[in-house]
Amino acid sequence: MASHSGLKYILETKKGYVKEDGSFTNKESEAMLIDFNQFGFGTKAIEVYQLLGFDDQEIKNGDASFRVMLPSYESRDGIGINYYYLMGCDYKSAIIKSRRDYMFYNLQDDNNCLKYKDMLKTKVLDYYKNTEKIAKTLKIGKQEIPLYKTNDEDMQLLEGELKYYYSEMGRVYKYTVPLKNPHVEKYFDMDEQSIDYYNHFQQKGLIEYFLNRFNNEKFSWGLHFNTQILDITITNDKLTMYMDDWNNWNDDQVAKNINRVLRDFYAMKEMHITRMFGSYVILQKINDELQAVKATPVPIKYCPLMIKLLYEVGGSESEKFIEAIRKENTETQTKMMCNLINNIVIKGGYFDTSRPLNSCEANVLFGASETIASAFKNDMLDAAVIVSNNLGTIITTNNTNTQGAVKRMTGLFYTSPSENIMNEARESKIIPVFPYSANIDQITGVKQAIEKGYKKIAVTFAAQDNKLLNQLKELEKEGITIYKFALCSTGIDEKTAKTMLENADIVWSCASKYVKEYIKPNAIAQVGVKIPVHIMTRNGWELVRNHLQTMSNSEMKVQLEVGEEKPIILNQGKSLKLIRKKELYNCNDCPHPCV
């Protein structure tokens, strides 16, 4: 108890500081000063409030916190450290100066101690004014407040960045968070007005929503009741706020709450871009209902997998949709595509944020997730970086959460976060790489997997994002093996195909003209004929061979070759058959035309 002699605090509530008579004030100097020894350890602030005889029911049902005004006698020699550090001193010099002040100003005296703190605040401001290095001027009403950059290092906190400033108000904190933007122009041919609408759909109304949540919740975040957001703007898809009191002893908690509010807003204005049968589709939550609102025409007239899936899930609408594709009736196509997404994908639960994330179901014989799941079963992988609805880029760690996270997803290029399914992911031993934004960034996902100690990592890329495959080379070092899966290749450009050729381990052909031109002739093995899976490297073959052996319960010995002797594995009923390319007849049931 003696070690805390001299420690005095005031009580803070969301209504203000508590005065001697139980009323509230926004001035620290007017608050009731309480000696720590009066209540000692273990007594919570709200209990102190009641023990003092105050009974405001709103406070008793809410929160209260301590705000230390005077540290213990033995700690007062450290008061100046933070202020001297702000004035450019290193930590050692700041300690020496602060200890010298302890004796010089007789800081054991409470009044001296309070005056000393005010004096240092003035000295710090004078120090920055003399530098004349104004980083920014904030306009608050008619007042202009210069901000001076401190020597604190900028911090990456969760999905944002924190910078430190000083002003006549004391410390000011700048937090910047990248906002979601689907960049629909990458997938859709739209006019500028439509592009702006979709790209900023999840930003419109954000500032008003955030300020309302902040003002109602800031005290429970660990901030002071009078903490203000001095300025808040959205510029170039970034939300930037300046706050006058961040409580920097609790940086992570404040950042977590800011990002949590953003996640709630994204969930309220949910939006996704998916792909089915080569058609890109936008989904939006409108009037609290998620629905497909725009689709591109299907780029191919025929695909055996597409036809099979349509008859499995499309019901009576299948024939009409197939006919629309054959006749190239794009208006009917896009309407029916949206209907299929609404009736099959959405109602089927693929975007249900309460869905389970563990599954043993294999949806297709030679799919990417099925191949990865087989590799997990036989300890050939310890992590996979894949993409999942409402989660974005994730790291899966076993066969069941890999299968459960993707199900029959045929391409996901943008998604919105959900707190519920983020929590479910963690329960299922899935690691969300962007737990607040659900961003899709496979390179960052691989880097995070490596940081967590994983050595054997599979990663999937889709469509034009396959052009990023070459960025993985520099990460493959010090015992790290990355198995690179190139998916969803219909409509990719020539440059992307060449990148896949040089970097991918396994390529799914889909209906790609350039995969047929560049990938197919250089593959060392192939699985399937209608929609071939091309194996480009020995690493890729090891995973594919493992999957084939898991399927057939028998060992498969194959001589890998390029050209006419290339091995091709076919599915025949319940067994697998091995032939050479020179034995293969022309396919009469392949996707066409290739695009």
C-alpha positions in Angstrom: 0.0 0.0 0.0 2.8 2.4 0.9 4.2 2.1 -2.6 1.1 4.0 -3.8 1.2 6.8 -1.3 0.5 10.1 -3.0 -1.4 8.6 -5.9 -4.6 10.5 -6.5 -7.2 10.2 -9.2 -10.5 11.5 -10.4 -13.6 9.6 -11.6 -14.5 9.8 -15.2 -17.9 8.9 -16.7 -19.6 9.4 -20.0 -21.3 12.4 -18.5 -18.0 14.0 -17.4 -15.7 14.1 -14.3 -17.4 13.6 -10.9 -17.4 16.7 -8.6 -17.5 16.7 -4.8 -21.4 17.0 -4.9 -21.9 14.2 -7.4 -22.5 16.5 -10.3 -20.4 16.5 -13.4 -17.8 18.8 -15.1 -15.6 18.7 -18.2 -12.7 20.4 -16.3 -10.2 18.2 -14.5 -9.4 20.9 -12.0 -13.1 21.0 -10.8 -13.3 17.2 -10.3 -13.2 15.5 -6.9 -9.6 14.4 -6.2 -9.6 11.0 -4.5 -6.7 9.5 -2.6 -5.8 6.0 -3.7 -5.4 4.8 -0.1 -9.0 5.6 0.6 -10.1 2.5 -1.4 -6.9 0.6 -2.3 -6.5 -2.2 -4.7 -9.3 -4.1 -6.4 -12.1 -1.6 -6.1 -13.5 -0.8 -9.5 -14.2 2.8 -10.6 -18.0 2.2 -10.6 -17.8 0.8 -7.1 -15.8 3.8 -5.9 -18.6 6.0 -7.4 -21.2 4.1 -5.3 -19.1 4.0 -2.2 -18.8 7.7 -2.3 -22.6 7.8 -2.0 -23.5 9.0 -5.5 -26.5 7.3 -7.2 -27.0 8.6 -10.7 -28.7 5.6 -12.2 -27.4 6.1 -15.7 -23.8 6.1 -14.4 -24.5 3.1 -12.1 -25.8 1.1 -15.1 -22.9 2.2 -17.3 -19.1 2.6 -17.1 -16.7 4.7 -15.0 -13.0 4.8 -15.1 -10.1 6.2 -13.1 -8.0 9.1 -14.5 -4.7 9.5 -12.6 -4.0 13.2 -11.7 -1.0 12.6 -9.5 1.2 9.5 -9.5 2.6 8.0 -6.3 5.4 9.9 -4.7 8.0 7.4 -5.8 6.8 7.6 -9.4 6.7 11.4 -9.8 10.3 11.5 -10.9 9.1 10.0 -14.2 6.4 12.6 -15.0 8.7 14.6 -17.3 9.9 11.7 -19.4 7.1 11.8 -21.9 7.3 15.6 -22.2 11.1 15.6 -22.7 10.8 12.9 -25.2 8.4 15.0 -27.1 11.0 17.8 -27.1 13.5 15.6 -28.9 15.4 14.0 -26.0 16.3 10.4 -26.2 14.9 8.1 -23.5 18.0 8.2 -21.3 18.3 12.0 -21.4 14.6 12.3 -20.6 15.0 10.2 -17.5 18.0 12.2 -16.3 16.2 15.5 -16.8 13.0 14.2 -15.1 14.9 13.0 -12.1 16.6 16.4 -11.8 13.3 18.2 -11.9 11.9 15.9 -9.1 14.3 17.5 -6.6 14.4 21.0 -8.1 10.6 21.5 -8.2 9.9 19.5 -5.0 7.4 17.3 -6.8 6.3 15.5 -3.5 4.1 18.6 -3.0 0.8 18.0 -4.9 0.4 21.6 -5.9 3.9 21.8 -7.2 3.4 18.6 -9.2 0.3 19.9 -10.9 2.0 23.2 -11.8 5.0 21.3 -13.1 2.8 19.3 -15.5 1.2 22.5 -16.8 4.6 24.1 -17.2 5.9 21.2 -19.2 2.9 21.2 -21.5 3.6 24.9 -22.3 7.4 24.1 -22.9 6.5 21.4 -25.3 4.2 23.7 -27.3 6.9 26.4 -27.4 9.4 23.8 -28.5 7.3 22.9 -31.6 6.3 26.5 -32.3 10.0 27.4 -32.5 10.7 24.7 -35.0 8.1 26.3 -37.3 7.6 22.9 -39.0 3.9 22.8 -39.3 2.8 19.4 -40.7 -0.9 20.4 -41.1 -3.3 23.0 -40.1 -6.7 21.8 -38.9 -9.7 24.1 -39.3 -12.2 23.7 -36.5 -15.0 26.1 -37.0 -13.2 29.5 -37.4 -10.2 28.4 -35.5 -7.0 27.2 -37.2 -4.9 24.8 -35.2 -1.3 24.0 -36.4 -0.2 20.4 -36.0 3.5 19.6 -35.4 4.8 16.1 -36.3 6.4 14.4 -33.2 9.4 12.1 -33.3 7.2 9.1 -32.5 7.4 6.4 -35.1 4.3 5.8 -37.2 2.5 2.6 -36.4 0.7 0.1 -38.5 -2.3 -0.8 -36.3 -4.6 -3.6 -37.6 -5.7 -2.4 -41.1 -4.8 1.3 -40.6 -1.9 3.6 -39.9 -1.4 5.8 -36.8 0.7 9.0 -36.9 1.4 11.3 -33.9 1.3 15.1 -33.7 1.4 17.9 -31.1 -0.7 21.0 -30.9 -2.0 23.7 -28.5 -4.6 21.1 -27.5 -1.8 18.6 -26.6 -1.3 15.4 -28.5 -3.3 14.8 -31.7 -3.6 11.4 -33.4 -4.1 10.7 -37.1 -5.5 7.4 -38.0 -5.9 6.4 -41.7 -7.7 3.3 -42.9 -8.0 2.2 -46.6 -11.6 1.8 -47.6 -13.2 -0.8 -49.8 -13.5 -0.2 -53.5 -14.4 -3.1 -55.9 -12.9 -1.3 -58.9 -15.8 -2.6 -61.0 -14.2 -1.2 -64.2 -11.9 -4.2 -64.1 -14.8 -6.5 -64.7 -17.7 -4.5 -66.2 -18.0 -2.1 -69.2 -19.9 0.8 -67.5 -20.3 4.5 -67.9 -18.5 6.8 -65.4 -21.6 7.4 -63.4 -22.2 3.7 -62.8 -18.6 3.1 -62.0 -18.6 5.8 -59.4 -21.8 4.5 -57.9 -20.7 0.9 -57.4 -17.1 1.8 -56.4 -18.3 4.1 -53.7 -21.5 2.3 -52.7 -19.8 1.0 -49.5 -18.5 4.5 -48.6 -21.6 6.6 -49.0 -23.0 7.6 -45.5 -19.9 6.1 -43.7 -18.8 9.4 -42.0 -22.2 10.1 -40.5 -22.5 6.4 -39.4 -19.1 6.4 -37.9 -19.5 9.7 -35.9 -22.8 8.5 -34.5 -21.2 5.2 -33.3 -18.1 7.0 -32.0 -20.0 9.5 -29.9 -22.2 6.8 -28.4 -19.4 4.3 -27.8 -16.2 6.2 -27.3 -16.2 5.9 -23.5 -16.5 2.2 -23.6 -13.6 2.1 -26.1 -11.3 3.4 -23.3 -11.4 7.0 -24.6 -12.2 10.0 -22.5 -15.8 11.3 -22.4 -14.7 14.6 -24.1 -12.4 13.0 -26.7 -13.2 14.6 -30.0 -12.7 13.7 -33.6 -11.3 17.0 -34.8 -11.5 16.2 -38.5 -12.7 13.3 -40.6 -12.6 12.9 -44.3 -12.7 10.4 -47.1 -10.1 11.0 -49.8 -8.8 8.6 -52.5 -10.6 5.7 -50.9 -9.0 6.3 -47.4 -10.8 7.4 -44.2 -8.7 9.8 -42.3 -9.5 11.1 -38.8 -7.7 13.4 -36.4 -8.5 12.7 -32.7 -7.4 15.0 -29.8 -7.0 12.2 -27.2 -6.3 8.6 -28.3 -5.2 7.3 -24.9 -2.0 6.0 -26.5 -1.5 3.4 -23.7 -4.3 1.5 -25.4 -3.6 2.0 -29.1 -4.6 -1.5 -30.3 -8.0 -1.4 -28.5 -8.9 2.0 -30.0 -7.9 0.9 -33.5 -9.8 -2.4 -33.0 -13.0 -0.5 -32.2 -12.6 1.9 -35.2 -12.1 -1.1 -37.6 -15.0 -2.9 -35.9 -17.3 0.0 -36.7 -16.1 0.0 -40.3 -16.8 -3.8 -40.6 -20.3 -3.3 -39.3 -20.9 -0.6 -41.9 -19.6 -2.9 -44.7 -21.9 -5.7 -43.5 -24.8 -3.3 -43.5 -24.0 -2.3 -47.1 -22.9 -5.8 -48.2 -21.4 -6.2 -51.7 -19.7 -8.9 -53.6 -18.4 -9.7 -57.1 -18.5 -13.3 -58.1 -18.3 -15.3 -61.3 -20.3 -18.1 -62.7 -19.8 -19.6 -66.2 -17.4 -16.9 -67.1 -19.9 -14.1 -66.3 -19.1 -11.5 -63.6 -21.9 -10.7 -61.2 -22.4 -7.9 -58.7 -24.3 -8.7 -55.5 -25.6 -5.9 -53.3 -27.6 -5.7 -50.1 -30.6 -3.5 -50.9 -33.4 -3.0 -48.4 -31.6 -5.5 -46.1 -31.7 -8.2 -48.8 -28.7 -9.5 -50.7 -29.4 -9.8 -54.4 -27.6 -10.0 -57.8 -28.0 -6.7 -59.5 -25.7 -6.8 -62.6 -24.1 -9.5 -64.7 -21.9 -9.5 -67.8 -22.9 -11.7 -70.8 -21.7 -15.3 -70.7 -18.5 -15.2 -72.8 -18.8 -18.8 -74.1 -21.7 -20.7 -75.7 -21.0 -24.1 -74.3 -19.2 -25.7 -71.3 -19.9 -29.3 -70.1 -19.4 -28.4 -66.5 -21.7 -25.4 -66.9 -24.4 -27.6 -68.4 -24.0 -30.2 -65.7 -24.2 -27.7 -62.9 -27.2 -25.9 -64.5 -29.2 -29.1 -64.7 -28.2 -29.9 -61.1 -29.1 -26.6 -59.6 -31.0 -24.5 -62.1 -34.3 -26.4 -62.3 -36.8 -25.3 -64.9 -34.8 -22.1 -65.7 -31.9 -24.2 -67.0 -33.2 -24.8 -70.5 -34.2 -21.1 -71.0 -30.8 -20.0 -69.9 -28.9 -22.4 -72.1 -31.1 -21.3 -75.0 -30.3 -17.7 -74.3 -26.6 -18.5 -74.3 -26.8 -20.3 -77.7 -28.7 -17.4 -79.3 -26.4 -14.8 -77.7 -29.4 -13.0 -76.3 -27.3 -10.9 -73.9 -30.2 -9.0 -72.2 -32.0 -12.3 -71.4 -28.7 -13.9 -70.4 -27.8 -11.3 -67.8 -31.2 -11.2 -66.3 -31.3 -15.0 -66.0 -27.7 -15.0 -64.6 -28.9 -12.7 -61.8 -31.9 -15.0 -61.2 -29.6 -18.0 -61.0 -27.4 -16.3 -58.4 -30.4 -15.2 -56.4 -32.2 -18.5 -56.5 -29.2 -20.9 -56.3 -26.2 -19.2 -54.9 -27.7 -16.8 -52.3 -30.7 -19.0 -51.3 -28.3 -22.0 -51.3 -26.4 -20.3 -48.4 -23.1 -19.5 -50.1 -23.2 -16.0 -48.6 -24.9 -17.1 -45.4 -22.7 -15.6 -42.6 -23.9 -18.4 -40.2 -22.8 -21.2 -42.5 -20.4 -23.9 -41.2 -16.8 -23.7 -42.3 -15.8 -27.3 -42.1 -16.8 -29.9 -44.7 -15.5 -33.2 -46.1 -17.6 -32.9 -49.3 -15.6 -33.0 -52.5 -17.6 -31.1 -55.1 -15.6 -31.9 -58.3 -13.0 -34.6 -59.0 -10.1 -32.4 -60.0 -10.8 -29.1 -58.2 -8.3 -26.9 -56.5 -9.7 -27.2 -53.0 -10.0 -31.0 -53.4 -6.4 -31.2 -54.4 -5.3 -29.0 -51.5 -7.5 -31.0 -49.1 -5.9 -34.3 -50.2 -2.4 -32.7 -49.6 -3.4 -31.7 -46.1 -4.5 -35.3 -45.4 -1.1 -36.6 -46.2 0.9 -33.8 -44.5 2.2 -32.3 -47.8 0.9 -28.9 -46.8 0.7 -27.0 -43.6 -1.2 -24.0 -44.9 -3.2 -22.8 -47.9 -4.0 -19.2 -48.9 -7.4 -19.2 -50.5 -10.4 -16.9 -50.8 -13.9 -17.3 -49.2 -17.2 -15.4 -49.2 -17.4 -12.8 -46.4 -13.9 -13.6 -45.3 -11.7 -12.5 -48.2 -8.2 -13.9 -48.2 -7.8 -16.6 -45.5 -5.2 -19.1 -44.4 -6.6 -22.6 -44.0 -4.8 -25.2 -42.0 -6.5 -28.6 -42.7 -8.5 -30.5 -45.2 -12.0 -29.9 -43.7 -11.7 -26.1 -43.3 -10.3 -25.8 -46.8 -13.3 -27.6 -48.3 -15.8 -25.9 -46.0 -14.5 -22.4 -46.7 -14.9 -22.5 -50.5 -17.6 -25.1 -51.3 -18.7 -24.7 -54.9 -17.4 -21.2 -55.3 -16.4 -20.5 -59.0 -14.6 -17.2 -58.5 -14.7 -14.4 -55.9 -13.1 -11.1 -56.7 -14.6 -8.8 -54.0 -16.5 -9.5 -50.8 -17.7 -7.9 -47.6 -16.8 -8.8 -44.1 -19.0 -10.3 -41.4 -18.1 -10.4 -37.7 -20.1 -13.5 -37.2 -18.3 -15.6 -39.8 -14.9 -14.1 -38.9 -15.5 -15.6 -35.4 -16.6 -18.9 -36.9 -13.5 -18.9 -39.0 -11.3 -18.7 -35.9 -13.3 -21.5 -34.3 -12.6 -23.6 -37.4 -8.8 -22.9 -37.2 -9.0 -20.6 -40.2 -6.9 -17.4 -40.1 -8.6 -14.4 -41.7 -5.8 -12.2 -43.2 -8.1 -9.1 -43.2 -10.5 -9.7 -40.3 -12.1 -6.3 -40.5 -12.3 -5.6 -44.3 -12.3 -9.1 -45.9 -9.9 -7.8 -48.6 -8.6 -10.1 -51.2 -4.8 -10.0 -51.4 -3.1 -13.3 -51.9 0.4 -11.9 -51.8 -0.2 -10.5 -48.3 -1.8 -13.8 -47.3 1.3 -15.7 -48.3 3.5 -13.3 -46.4 1.4 -13.6 -43.3 1.5 -17.4 -43.6 5.3 -17.3 -43.7 5.4 -14.9 -40.7 3.3 -17.5 -38.8 5.9 -20.1 -39.4 4.3 -22.2 -42.2 6.7 -23.7 -44.7 4.6 -25.7 -47.2 2.0 -23.3 -48.5 -0.5 -23.6 -51.4 -2.0 -20.4 -52.8 -4.7 -19.8 -55.4 -5.1 -17.0 -57.9 -8.1 -16.3 -60.1 -8.5 -14.8 -63.6 -6.4 -11.6 -64.2 -5.0 -11.8 -60.7 -2.8 -14.6 -62.0 -0.5 -11.9 -63.3 0.6 -11.5 -59.6 2.1 -15.0 -59.6 5.6 -13.7 -60.4 5.7 -11.8 -57.1 6.0 -15.0 -55.1 9.5 -15.8 -56.3 11.2 -13.6 -53.7 9.2 -15.3 -50.9 10.5 -18.8 -51.7 13.6 -18.9 -49.6 14.9 -20.4 -46.3 13.0 -23.7 -46.7 9.7 -22.1 -47.9 7.9 -24.0 -50.7 4.9 -22.3 -52.3 2.6 -24.3 -54.5 1.0 -22.0 -57.0 -2.6 -22.7 -58.3 -3.8 -20.7 -61.3 -7.6 -20.8 -61.6 -10.6 -19.3 -63.4 -8.7 -18.5 -66.6 -11.5 -17.9 -69.0 -10.9 -14.5 -70.7 -7.4 -13.8 -69.3 -5.1 -11.8 -71.5 -2.0 -13.0 -73.2 0.4 -11.3 -70.7 -1.3 -13.1 -67.8 -1.1 -16.4 -69.6 2.7 -16.0 -70.1 3.0 -15.2 -66.4 1.1 -18.3 -65.5 3.4 -20.3 -67.9 6.5 -19.0 -66.1 5.3 -19.3 -62.5 2.3 -21.6 -61.9 2.6 -25.2 -60.7 -0.9 -26.1 -61.8 -3.3 -24.4 -64.2 -7.0 -24.9 -64.7 -7.7 -24.3 -68.4 -11.4 -23.3 -68.2 -12.2 -21.8 -71.7 -9.1 -19.8 -72.1 -7.7 -19.2 -75.6 -4.3 -18.3 -74.2 -4.0 -21.3 -71.8 -4.6 -23.5 -74.8 -1.9 -21.6 -76.8 0.8 -21.2 -74.1 0.1 -23.5 -71.2 -1.1 -26.7 -72.8 1.9 -27.3 -75.1 4.3 -26.8 -72.2 2.6 -28.9 -69.5 4.4 -32.0 -68.2 1.1 -33.8 -67.4 -2.6 -33.3 -67.7 -5.6 -34.4 -65.8 -9.0 -34.6 -67.6 -9.8 -33.7 -71.1 -13.0 -31.7 -71.2 -11.7 -29.0 -68.9 -8.1 -30.0 -68.5 -5.9 -29.4 -65.4 -2.4 -28.7 -66.7 0.6 -29.6 -64.5 3.5 -27.4 -65.1 6.2 -28.4 -62.5 7.3 -31.4 -60.5 6.0 -29.6 -57.4 2.6 -29.4 -59.0 2.7 -33.0 -60.0 3.5 -34.2 -56.5 0.3 -32.6 -55.2 -1.8 -33.8 -58.2 -0.4 -37.4 -57.9 -1.2 -37.4 -54.2 -4.7 -36.4 -55.0 -5.1 -39.0 -57.7 -3.8 -41.7 -55.3 -6.1 -40.5 -52.6 -9.1 -40.8 -55.0 -8.1 -44.2 -56.4 -6.4 -45.8 -53.4 -3.6 -47.0 -55.6 -0.2 -45.7 -56.5 0.2 -44.1 -59.9 3.6 -44.2 -61.7 3.9 -41.7 -64.4 6.8 -40.5 -66.6 6.5 -36.7 -66.9 7.0 -35.5 -70.5 6.2 -32.5 -72.7 4.8 -33.0 -76.2 3.3 -36.1 -77.7 4.4 -38.4 -74.8 2.8 -36.1 -72.2 0.8 -38.3 -69.7 -2.9 -37.6 -69.5 -5.0 -39.1 -66.7 -8.7 -39.7 -67.4 -11.6 -40.5 -65.2 -13.5 -43.6 -66.3 -16.3 -44.3 -64.0 -14.8 -45.3 -60.7 -11.3 -45.7 -62.0 -8.5 -43.7 -63.5 -6.9 -44.3 -66.9 -3.5 -43.3 -68.1 -2.8 -42.5 -71.8 -0.3 -40.4 -73.8 -1.2 -37.2 -75.7 -0.6 -39.0 -79.0 -3.4 -41.4 -78.1 -5.9 -38.7 -77.4 -8.7 -38.0 -79.9 -10.1 -34.5 -80.5 -12.5 -33.5 -77.8 -16.1 -33.2 -78.9 -17.4 -32.0 -75.5 -15.1 -29.2 -74.6 -15.9 -25.5 -73.8 -16.2 -23.3 -76.8 -15.4 -20.8 -78.1 -12.2 -20.3 -76.2 -11.8 -16.6 -75.2 
